[in-house]
Amino acid sequence: MSGGDGSRPTIDLVEVDAFADAAHRGQTRESGAPYVEHPRAVRAILEDEFPEAVDDIVLAIALLHDVLEDCDVHPSILLERWGREVQEGVTLLSWNVRALDLERDARVYHAGLRRGPRAVRLVKGADRMDNMRAARHDDSPERRRRYVKETEKDLLPILNEAHETWLVERLEELVQELRRIDAA
């Protein structure tokens, strides 16, 4: 069902996954794995690990969270197919929107995370968890240090203010783990 009028559509997560797969086709992670495995892992964190049930809107945002940044997907496509909540959530999670040649500075991006809907913070926290988990096996100490710094400076304060204790605890554990890896 369409949500192009801004109404809340029915979300078919199989369709959302197929869209994310097609949008990221040909893209790979540093490991060489297909890029779509990352949004799928973010969804899995929220669906299988997060201690509260999350709705299909959150899971759709998780699957689509990088399509505006990394693909030539216009935000209006997300609005038409999955409604305003999904489109706005994915937009708030995007540093840039490639199709619009739009780039945000850090202040604006973090303000969106802070003031946006809870779904945005949940997806961002799960996104960072997956990226930090992948960085454990990464040959780039610079990337690990950057994740640690950005997580402590920018993301943890936002998640703490929002009382997202589970995400804060998992991210703090990953910060310590990445520090141990680099100290070894």
Secondary structure by P-SEA (a helix, b strand, c coil): ccccccccccccaaaaaaaaaaaacccccccccccaaaaaaaaaaaaccccccccaaaaaaaaaccccccccccaaaaaacccaaaaaaaaaaccccccccccccaaaaaaaaacccaaaaaaaaaaaaaaaaaaaacccaaaaaaaaaaaacccaaaaaaacaaaaaaaaaaaaaaaaaaaac
